[in-house]
Amino acid sequence: MRLSGLQKILWVFAGVAAPIFAWLLLWSDDRSDRAGTGDAPLFFADFELTDHHGMVRTDDDFAERWMLVFFGFSNCPDVCPTALSDISGWLDETGEDAARLNVIFIAVDPERDRVEAMAGYVGHFHPSIRGWTGPQDQIARAADGFRATYEKVQTKDGEYTMNHTASGLPFDAEGQFVTMIDNREPREFAVPKIRRALQEEVEKTT
C-alpha cells in the first residue's frame, strides 16, 4: 500500500515526536510522584564529575543559574557535533546573556572521553560550553537525575558507539524544567525559547 504525501509526513512527525513526548511524560510522572515530599528538586541523586579544566563539579554547581544540559560523546559522528554547533550559534545570537547560562556537555562515553579529550572537543565550540566527564557510576547518576538515557552499542567492525538522549535539557535557576529543545530545532525557534526563559528569570528577581 502506498502512502500519500500527508501520511508520510505524519509518520515522520510521529517518529520524531514520540520519544520527546515519552521523555516529558516520564519526567512529569516522576515529579508528580515526588510532589508529596515537598519542593521537587532538580536532581534526585548526588553526583561528582570533572570539567574539562580538571575541576571537580557536583550538582551544587547548578544552583541559582539557568542551565542547558546536553548528553553526548566526542566520537559521535553527527548528532553531537551538529547539536553543539547549533547551541554555539544560539549562544552567539543570545549575545551577552550567554554568560548567564550554564551550558554543560556531559560525556556518556567516559572510557574514551577523559578530561583531556573533553577539553579538546568542547574547545571547537562556544566558550560558554563546558565538558564534564567522570567515572561510569557518576555519569549514570547524573543521567538518572536528568532522566536522560544512554547505552553502549557494539558495531559490526568490533568497535562501539553510543545511543543517548539527544535533546538539550533547559532548567531555570530554581531547578524547574523549562521546555524541551530538540537537537534539530531551528535557531529561529530555539533562541526565543532561551531568551524568554532568561527574561522570566529576570522578572522573578525584580
C-alpha positions, -999 to +999 in steps of 0.1 A: +000+000+000+014+034-010+013+062+015+002+097+004+024+127+010+004+137+040+006+102+055+044+101+051+047+135+068+026+123+097+046+091+101+079+111+102+064+135+127+053+106+149+088+092+148+103+124+160+076+135+185+071+101+202+104+099+220+102+135+231+067+130+244+077+099+262+106+117+280+083+146+290+057+121+303+084+102+323+097+135+338+062+147+346+051+114+363+083+112+383+079+148+396+043+141+404+053+110+424+077+132+444+054+162+448+042+149+482+077+152+497+079+190+493+095+210+466+107+187+439+145+191+434+161+192+401+185+163+409+173+131+426+208+117+431+241+134+440+270+131+416+306+142+413+322+148+378+352+166+365+350+195+340+374+199+310+397+221+331+401+193+357+379+210+383+356+188+404+319+196+397+287+185+415+250+192+413+257+221+436+274+239+407+240+243+391+225+263+420+210+297+411+219+296+374+198+289+343+213+259+325+212+239+294+224+203+296+233+180+267+245+144+269+268+130+242+303+118+233+332+131+214+333+103+189+297+109+179+297+111+141+269+136+135+243+143+162+267+157+189+289+180+168+258+193+149+239+199+182+269+217+198+274+238+167+237+247+168+240+255+205+271+277+198+250+296+172+222+301+197+247+314+223+263+338+197+228+352+189+219+354+226+249+378+230+260+390+264+232+370+281+251+338+272+272+345+303+242+338+324+238+303+310+254+272+325+258+251+293+270+216+301+280+188+278+281+156+298+301+126+284+283+093+281+315+075+270+339+082+298+361+053+287+372+075+258+362+109+269+386+117+297+394+152+308+420+159+280+397+146+253+368+167+266+390+198+266+400+193+230+364+185+219+345+214+235+373+238+225+359+236+190+326+252+201+313+283+220+335+291+251+304+290+274+301+253+268+317+232+295+326+195+291+321+172+321+332+136+325+339+111+352+336+075+364+308+055+348+288+053+380+288+091+384+278+096+348+249+071+354+238+091+385+239+123+366+219+109+337+194+094+361+190+128+378+182+144+344+160+114+333+184+110+303+193+076+289+223+062+271+237+028+261+268+013+245+261-004+211+285-028+195+292-022+158+300-048+131+336-038+130+342-048+166+341-012+179+312+005+196+291+036+195+267+052+220+229+058+218+217+086+241+191+113+247+199+139+221+178+169+231+190+199+251+175+199+286+169+235+299+163+243+336+157+275+354+177+287+384+152+270+407+158+237+391+125+236+372+123+220+338+116+249+313+110+234+278+123+207+256+148+219+229+152+193+202+187+188+189+174+196+154+154+227+165+158+257+141+176+287+155+145+309+150+126+287+175+154+278+199+168+313+206+134+328+215+129+300+240+162+308+256+156+345+257+121+340+271+134+318+298+161+343+308+136+372+307+113+352+331+142+347+354+149+384+355+113+391+362+114+367+391+142+385+408+129+421+403 
